[in-house]
Amino acid sequence: MTTQPSASPRPWQDTTADPADRVRALLDRMTLREKLAQLYGVWVGIDSGGEMAPHQHDFAEAALDWDALVRHGIGQLTRVYGTRPVDPVIGARSLARTQREIVGSGRFGIPALVHEETLTGLAAWQATVYPSPLCWGASFDPDLVHRMGARIGDTMRRLGVHQALAPVLDVARDLRWGRVEETIGEDPHLVGTIGAAYVAGLESAGVIATLKHFAGYSASRAGRNLAPVSVGPRELADVLLPPFEMALRAGARSVMNAYTDNDGVPAAGDHALLTELLRGTYGFEGTVVADYFSVSFLYKLHGVAADRGEAAAQALAAGIDVELPTVDCYGEPLLAAVEQGAVDAAVVDRALERVLRQKCELGLLDEDWAPEVPEEIDLDDAESRSLAREIAERSIVLLRNDGVLPLSPGKRIAVVGPRAHEPGAMLGCYSFPMHVGVHHPEVPFGVSVPTVLEALSEDHEATYALGCPVVGGEDSEIAAAAAAAKDAEVCVAVLGDRAGLFGNGTSGEGCDVSDLKLPGRQEELLEALLSTGTPVILVLLCGRPYELSRQADRLAAIVCGFYAGEEGAVALAGVLSGRVNPSGRLPVGFPGEKAAQPSTYLTAPLGLRSEVSTVDPTPLFPFGHGLSYADVRWDEVTVSDPSWPTDGRCRVRVTLGNDSDRATTEVVQIYLHDPVAEVARPVQQLIAAKRVDLAPGATEVVEIGLHADLTSYTGRAGKRIVEPGDVELRVGTSSARIVTALPCTLTGPRREVGFDRVLTPDFA
């Protein structure tokens, strides 16, 4: 029986009581309709602007009855700042009014939890646009990414936003996939290390990090977005899941399901994945939120449910606690299913308990809770821009240099290409200007984003020519660019992608490709520039690596910035001029000649080049590769004891020196090679990486402790094992440049390990 709440005090608002008791007191008093209201989001303005989520307009047909909804309460508010351009102070005031209305209209005074996208910073107008996740991976700098996460979290808190829909922990498996730009890289250790740092930063600010997309999304067939996934349990366990395990250890309080099905079972309805594994094995106690419309997709796309009620029943039983972005299945259809006995009311209570506990943690159930409204707020202050620049500088990768870089001051240069004088060239598809702003062309970017041309013109005499757009173009434009290059001492060709959504770009969600050639006529432009005889420096601003084998050895230099954020052009100019010593390393390899297939360095022996196939998967530039203007001297690489207990640690000691007169950086990378195992294993796999900054003339000794758990893998019986036997620790500067191979022998009993295994190295 439902009872009326007492007038005062309200036990669920008592901050001195145990949170479990507060939640139970509230849950026991709620009607079924009030309970369900806490299990969905509401997206006001879903039908405005362009499409920002798959099939968005398919679900925007019926206008929301706000007055009817608010009487029962609202669980979440979707993208208050990230749906259209809104002044942050005005947005905060509007949100406060909305929250007061929600609190005042319901019987229990429960505010909504507010979520936003935060893939490159808070997706709000005028907020700092940080470098994209590929740049985080390229930095190999988890401490820096932690700082960024904490700063983004602080910005969210000031605006009344509670939950961040980030990071993306999908490991890149096929470079043709449009969402490669959202990933951190192709290696699970790198993705997990950097992703966990971002999570820890966000959570330290008191907001909720949401892990995306659980699990298997990036392994879709042929790199097509939302295509079926057919990975085996071993690839899932050893490649795709470890980043989630590491990020859960870092304190993430929410998880978002993948859109895809794996072997026919959609993640949104997969009890084995969302409950047995995530909650049973991993011990996760937070909330699982639906990727946008994924509950509806169970009947709309996957065909595993007949209608909204069945979709809601499947998703709720599988473990999805909150339907996002707006109410479709968890409203009236779920209400009817419960009332008809098709859904156990206890399953509703299970989800509700998790949601209310999280609101309790956030202070949303406290008696004195009230929305805060800042008098003024600068979402892109000097400190934030400085941090964005630091990340950009440390993530830019120098792939090739024949000595033309760094450019001497005053050099007469031609800056050409479709990305040379376009602010959007620096920004990924989930940045506010490219995700939302493009649908409001009358509204300014909201933040200052210098172009490469503008940044280079500070120190050089620069002429500019477009050459061609990202896609399309005329012969005359290419000819004009070639003429500009011929008249210059050096040509800087700035090529790459236009980030967009669902076909409105060459990279981004729904912007998959069938090959890895540069988009449009950009390769023609590059050939025309090379034919002039002027040294050509290629600068890539892109969401994925491209196949450059036909031009690479004729280019004077190649620099990759991926999407380097609002300060990216300044950082690139610093690298090109020599003010900044390039120190980024590739988080994804660049494909070799004619490559248009899924391939990463993480492959078993049969995945390497062989005489039985005419396709050579060898990368042009491998994972971990990156050059500098000052090489690091490797003096000594040793292991503490080649006899390595299966339940113990060994220590690798690396001595580095800098003989140059400028500061430089090395990224020490340790790969495990296991020559004999129960199953075919990757030839080598990253198990540790340490970024080491060296002052001029300095010598540094780096010690890296490696627990035997880092050698574990999923054996034939489906259990993760550490087994005795010979292994090799390959220590080097990339996956293809190994300085020293250290033979070791794992000694002791064969062990089974689980979620509680050691996941990371330790550094002295």
N, C-alpha and C positions, 0 to 999 in steps of 0.2 A: 504494500500500500504506500502511496506517495503522501508524505506529510508536508505541511506548510512550514517554512523556515521560521524560526523564532525572530522576533523583532530586533532584539539586541541583548547580548552580543551575538553576532553571527559566528558560529564556531569555525566555519571554513576561513574566516578572516582573521582568526586569532594567531598571530605570529609566534606566540609562545607555545602553541600546541605542536605535536608531532605532525609533519607534513602528511603522513599516511592517514592520520585521524582527520585532518582537515579535508582531505580529498574524499574520504569515506562519508563524512558528514554532509558534504555537498552532493555527492553522487546519490545518497539515499533519499534526498529530498526532490530530485529532479524527475519530471515526467519523461516519457520516452521521446517525445518530440524535442524537449529541451536537451536531452542527452545527444540526440543526433545533430542538433544545431552546433554542438561543439566539435563535430567530426568533419566539418567541411569548411572550405574557404568561400569567400564571396569576392568576385572580381567586378568592381564597379568600373564601367568604361571598357569592358571587354570588346564591345562592338565598335570602338573608335579606332581610328588610325589603321595601320597595316597589320598583317598577320605576323604575330610574334611567337606563336606556338602552333604545333601541327594541328590542322583542322580547326583552328580557333573559331572561324566564322561558322562552322557547322554547329557549334554549340552556343552561338550568340543570337539565336533566332528569337527566343522568348525573353522579353524584358523581365528583369528581376523585380519582384514586389518587395521593395525594401521595408516598408512598414510591416508587412506580414513576417518577414524574416527576423527583423530586429526584436520583435516581441519575445521570441524564444531564445534569443542570444545568437552570437556569431562566433564560430571557432577561430577563423583566421580572416584577415584582410589581405588581399592579393595586390601587390605592386602599386601601392598608393602613390609612390614617387616615380615608379618605373613604367607607367602606362602612357603618360604624355608629359611634355615639358611643363614643369610647375616650379615657380620660385620656391626655394626650400623653406623659407619662413612662412610663406602663405600655405605651403603644403603641410607644414607642421601644425599650423593653426587649424586647418581643415581637418587633419587627422584627429587633433584633440577634440574638436566638436563632434566628430563621428564617434570617437571612443566614449565621450560623455553621453551621447545618445544611446549607444549600446548598453552602457552601464545602467542608465536610467530607465531603459525600456524593459529590460528583463527582470525577473524576480530576484536574481541572485547577485546582480552587480558585477558580472564577469566581463572584463574587457576582452577584445579580440587580440590575438597574437598577430603581429604584422610581419610579413616576409618580403624580401626583395632579392633580385639577382645580384651577385657580387663577384662575378668571374674576373673582372678587371677593375675592381673597386666597386663601390656602391653604384648601382645603375640608376642614378638620379641626375637630373639636369644640374649642371654647374659643379658636379662632384669630380674629384681627381680621377683621371683614367690612367690606371697603372699598366705596366706591360702585361701581355697575355701570358697564360700558363706555360706555353713553350719557352718563354723567356725565363720564367721561374726555374724551369728545368735546366736551361742553358747556363744559368748562374751557378748551379751546383752549390748554392749558398742558403741552407735552411734557416740560418739565423736572420738573414735579411728578409726572407719571406715571412718569418714569424713576426718581425717588426711591421711589415706591411699588413698582415692579418690583424694585428692588434690595432693599428691605426684605422683600418676600415671598420672594425668592430666599434671603435669609439665613435666614429662618425654615425654609424647606425644608431647607437644608443642615444645620441644627442637629438636624433630625428624621430625617436619613438619606434624604431624598427627593431624587431627581436630576433629574427631568424634570417640567416644568409643561405641562399641556395647555391652553395659552393663548399668545397672544391670538386671539380671533375677528376675522378680517380681512375677513369678508364685508361688502360694501357694501349697506346697506339699499336694496331696490328696491321693496318692496311692504309697506306698513305693516300689512297684515292678517296677515302672517307672525308667528307666535308668538315667533320667536327674534330679532325686532327688538331686544328688550331686551339681547341679547348683543352686538349690533353697536356700533361706535363712531359710526356715522352714515351719512348718505346720500351723502357726497362722498369720492371715492377719495383726494384729497390729504389731507384731514383724517384719514381712517381710517389711511392710510399713515404720516403724521407721528406721530400718537399711538401707533399700534401699534408702530412702530419704536422709539419711546422706551421703551415697556414691555418690548420684547424686549431692548434694550440694558441696561436695568436688571436684568432677570432674569439675563442672561448674565454681567453684571459680578459677580454673586454666585457664579459657578461652576456654575450649573445650566443645564439645557437648556430653551430656549423652543420651543414647538411651534406652528406656524402653522396655523390652522384657518379654513375648510375648503376645500381646494384641489381644484377651484375651480368657482364658479358656483352654489353651494348657495342663496344668498339670492335667486336669480332664478327660483325655482320657480313654476310656473304657478299663478295665482290665490292666491299667498301660502300655499299648502298645504305643510306640512312634508313633506319627502321626496318631493315631486311631481316630475314630469319638468321639465327645464330646456330651453328652446329659444332661448337667446341666440345671436346670430351671432358670428363670429370678431372683429368690430370691437368690439362691446360687451364681449366677454370681454377683449380686449387693452387697451382704453382705459378701462374702468370697473372691472372685477372683478379684474384681475391687478396693476395698479400697487401696491396696498398690500402684496402679497406680495413684489414686487420691492424695495420700500423696506425691508421687515422682513428680507429676506435680506441686504441690505446692512448692516443693523444687527447681524448676527451670529447669526441664528437657526440652530440646528443640527438642527432636526427639522421636518417638515411632516406634516400629517394630511390624508388625502384627504377629499373631499366624499362624502356618501351618494348624491347624485343622479346621474342620467344626463343628459348634454347631447347632444341630438339622437340619442338612442338608445344612446350609449356610456357605461356607468357609469364614474365617475371611478376606482373601485377597479380597473378592468381596462383603463385607458386608457394605453397605452404612449406615445402622442404627448404626453399631458399630463405624466405622472409621470416619464418618462425623456427623451424628445426635448426637451421644453420645459424642464422643471425642472432636469435635469442637463446636457443638451446646450447649450441656449441660456443658461440662468442660471448654469451652472457649479456647481450645488449639490452638496456632497460629504457632507452629513449623512445622517440616516436618514429614511425615510418610514414612518410608523406608520399602521396602519389605524384609521379611526374605528371605534368599537365595533361588532363583528359585520359590518362592511361586506364583508369577504371572504366570509363566509357568505351575505350578501345576494345575491351574484352568482348563487347557485343558488336561494336561498330566496325572493327578491323580484324580482330583475331578470329571471330566466329566461334568462341568457346562459351558464350552466354547468349541466351535467346533475347534478353531485354535488359533494361536498366536494373531491375530488381535482382535478376540472376547475377549480373555483373557486380553489383554491390555485395551480394552474399559471398561470391567467390573472393573478391578482394579483401573484404573484412575478415573472412576466415583464414585467408593466406597470411594476413598480418598487416595490411595497410590500415593505419589508424585514421588518417586524414585525407579526404578527397580534395585535390587541388586541380585547377585554380579556382573553380567555382562549383556551386552545387548542381549536380546533375543526377547522380545515382544514389548518393547518401541522404537525399532528402525524402520526398514522398515515396519513391520506389522502395527504399530501404524500410521506411516506416511501414508500408504495406506488407513487406516480406516478414517483418518481425511480428506484426499483428496477426498474420495468417499462419504463423508457426514455421515458416520456411527458414528463418534465421533465429538462432538461440539468442535471447536477450543478454545472456552472459557474455557473448562475444562482443556485443555493443559495450557493455560495462568494462570489459577488458581494455578496449581501445580508449574509452573515455577516461579510465583511471590514468592511463599514460599521458593523455592530453592535459588533464587537470594537474597532475603532478608536475608537468613541465611549466604550466602557468604558475603554479605555486613557487617553483624555483625562481622564476622570473619576477616574482613579487606582484603578479597580476591579481592574486587573490587577497592581498593584504588590505586591511580596512582603510589605511591611509593612502592607498594607491590613487594617483591622479596623473593625467597626462601632463607632461612638461612642454612648455612652448618657449623656445629660445627667442630672445628679443632680436637677435641677429646671429647669423651663422655663415662662416666662410667655409665652404666644402672643398675648396682648392687653395688652401693657404700655402705659404712659402715652405713650411716644413713638409707638407705632403708632396709638393712638387719636387722638392729636393730628394725625398725618398724615391719617388718615381724615376727621377733621373739616375740615382745610384743603382737601382735595379737594372735599368736600361743599359747603363754603362758596363755593368758586370755580366750582362747577358749577351752582348754582341759578339758574334763568332767570326773571327778571321779564318776563312777557309783556305785561301791561297794568297801568296804575295811574292812577286818576283823582284821586289825591292822598290817598287814605285811608291809604296806606303812606308811611313807617313808622308803626306804631301807637304812640301815646303811652303811657307807663307807666301802669298802673292802670286801663286801659280795661276796661270790663265787656264781656266777649266770650262768645259762644256758640261752642263748638268742636263741630262735628257731622260726621257722616259715617262710613262704614265703615272708613276708614283713619285716623281721628283718634286712636284709642286702641288700636292694634294694633301691637306691635313688628315683626311680619312685614311690615308695610306698607313698611318701609324696605329690604327685602331681595329680591334677584332670585332666579330659579329655580335658579341654580347656587351660591348661598350655602349653606353647610353646613346652617343651620337649616331652609331651605326645600327643600333637595335631599335631605337625609338625615334631619334631625331630625324632620320631619313624620311619618316612619314610626315614630318612637319618642316618642310624646306624653308618656310617663312621665319623659322625660329633659329637664332644663332646657335653655334655649337655649345655655348655655355662655358667652355674652357678654352684657353689659348693653346693651340697645337701648331707650333712652327713646322714648316715643311723643310725637307732636305735642302732645297734651293736656298731658302731664307737662312738656314743655319750655316751653310757653306759660304754664302755671300759675305758673312761677317769677316772672313779672313782671306777670301780669294776673289779675284775678278772672274765672275761667273756669267756665262750666257746660258740661255735656257731654250730648249725645244721639246715639244711634247713627244714627237716620234710616232706615237700611236696611243689610242686609249688602251685600257686593260683588255678589252675585247673589241675587235673591229679596227677601223682606221683606213687611211688612204695612202697610196703610194707616195703622194707628194709630201705627206707628213714625215714619212720615213726618210725621204730624200733630204728634207730640210734638216732633220736631226743629224744625218750623216755629214751634211755640209758644216753644221756647227761644230761637230766633233773634229772635222779635218782642220778647222781653223784654230783649234785649241791645242794646248800642250798636253792636256790629259782630259779624257772623257769619263765622267761619272754617270753610268747608266743605272737608273733607279727603276727596277722592274718588280713585278710580283702580282699580288692578288688584290681584288676588291672584296672586302668582307661583306657578307649579306646573308639573308635568310631565304630558303626555299626557292632557289633559282635567281635571286636578285643579286648574286655575287658569284665569284669564282671560288670562294672558300667560305665556310660557315655551315650552319645547320641546314641540311637539305641541299647543299651545293657540292655534291659528289662529282667525281670526274672518272672518265674511262681510261685516261692515260695521264702520264706525269710530265707532259711537255708544258712549257710556259704557256699561259693562257693567250688566246687570240693570236695576234701577229707579233708578239714580243720577241720570239726567236728570230724572225725575219729582221726586226729592228736591230737586234744584237749582232747579227751577221753583217748588216750594213755598216754598223759602227766599227766592227773589227776590220772591215775591208778598207777603211780609211788609212790604216797604219798608225793612227794615234793610239797610245796606250789606253786601254779601256778597263776601268774599275767597275765591276758589277756589284751593285748594292741590291740585295733582295729584301723586300718587305712583303712577307708572305705568311700564309696559314699552314703551309705544308712544304716539304722539300720538293724540288723539281729536278728533272733529268737534264744535266748540264754537260754531259760527256762530250758533245760535239764542239763545245766552245771552251771548256775549262782550261785546257793547256794553252789556249791563245789569249786568255784574259790576263791582264797584268795583276789583278787582284780580285778576290771575291770576298764580300762581306755579307753576312746574314744577320738581319735584325729581327726576323719574324714580325710580330706586331709589338713594337717597342713602347707604345703608350704615348702620352701627351708630351713627354720630354725626350722621345725617341730620336727625333731629328738632331737635337742638340747633342745627345750622346753619340750619335753616328758621326756628326761633324768632329766631335772630340776624338773619336777613334781615327778617322781619316786624316786629321791634322797632326795626330800624335800626342795631343794633350792627355788622351786616355789610352793606356796600354790595353789592347784587347785581351780579354781573359775568359770569355764565354766558351763553352764546350757544347757540342751538338747533343741535344736530347733525343734526336731522331737522325738516322743516317740519311745521306743523300743518295738516291738510287744511281746505279751504273747504267751503262749503255743500253738503250732501248727498253729499259725496265718499265713495266706497267703492271706489275704483279704485287700482291701482298708479300712483303719480306721484311724481316728485321734481323738484327744481328743474333737474336735469341733463337737459334735454330739447332736442331740435332744434326749429326754428320751428313745425313742425306739431303739436308737443305743447303749445303755448300756447293760450290762449283764442282762439276764432275764431268767425266767423259761420256756419260750416258744421257746427257741432255744438252741441247744447243742453247739453252737459256742460262745465262750467267748472272746469279743473284749478288755478286760481289758489289758492295756499294762504292760509289765514287769517293765520297767522304764518309767515314764510318762513325758510328755512335761514339761519343766521347771526344771526337776530334776538335781541335782548335789551336790556332797559332798565336804567336805573341811577337812584339817587337824586341823582346829580350828573352832569350832562351834560358831555361833553368838547368843548372848542372846537377846531374844525378850522381852522387858519390858512392853510395852504398845502400843495398837493399838486403836485409837479412830477416830470418825468422827465428824467434826465440828458441824453439825446439821443434825439429821436424817430426817428432813423435807427438801426436796431437790426440789427447783423450776424447773419446766420443761424447763425453759429458763435460768437457773442459774447454779451455781457451788456448790459443796460440797468439803470439804478438809479432806483428810485422813492423820492422823498424826501417825507416827511409830517411836518408840524409840528403838534403837538397842545398844547393848554393846558387847565389846570384852574383855573377861576375860583372854585371853591367852597372852603369851609372844611373839607372832608373829603376823604380819599383816594378816588380813583376809578380806573376801569379802562376802557380802550377796546380792542377787538380790531380792528385794521386788517386789512381783507380785500381782496385783489386778485383780480379775476376777469378772465379772458381772453375777449374777444369777437372771433371770427374771422368777418367778414362773408361772405367768399367762400373756399370750400375745395373740394377734390376730392369730398368727401362731405358729407352733411348733418351738421353738428356741433352740439353743445350751444350754445344761444344765449350762454351764459356758463358758465365753469367756474373754480372756485377754483384758483389756482396759488400763492398765498402767503397766510399769515395770521400776524399778530404780536400777541400780547397785550402791552399796554403799561400798566403801573401808574403812576399820576400822584399825587404828593403834593399836598396843598393848595397852590394858587398856583403849581404847577410848570408848566414848559414842556418838552416833550421833542421831539427831532428823531429820527425813525426813518428809517433807510435800508435799503431792501430790494433786493438784487441778484437779477435775474431772468435766467437763462441762456435763450437761444433754444430750448434743448431742451425747456423747459417748455411751448412752444407745439406740440410734436409731436403727431401723431395718426396713426392707421392709414389709409393711403390706399387707393385702389381696387385696387392691386396686392397688398395685404396687408402692405406694408412700412410701418414707422413713419417718417414724414417730417417734416422742418422745411422749409417752403416760403416763398419770398419773397412779399411782398404786405402790404397794409394790415391792421392789427389794432388793437384798442382795449383798453387796460388800464382796467378799471372799478374804482375804489378807493372803498370805502365801509364801512358798518357792518353790512351784511347783503347778501344776494343781491338784495334789493328796494330797498335804500336806498343808492344810489350817490352819493357826495359829488362826485367828479370823474371824468370820462372822459378818458383821455389817449390821443390818437391816436398810433400809431407805425407805422413801415414797416420790415418785415423786408427787409433788403437782402443780396444775395449769392446764391450758388448754392443750389439745392435740395439738401437733404442727407437721407440715410438714417441713422437712429440706432437703436441697439439697447439691450440691457440695460445697457450701460455709459454710457448717457446721463446727464446731470445730472437728478436727480429732485427736488431741493429747492432753495429759494432760499437766499441767504445774508443775514445781518442784520448791520448795522453798529451 
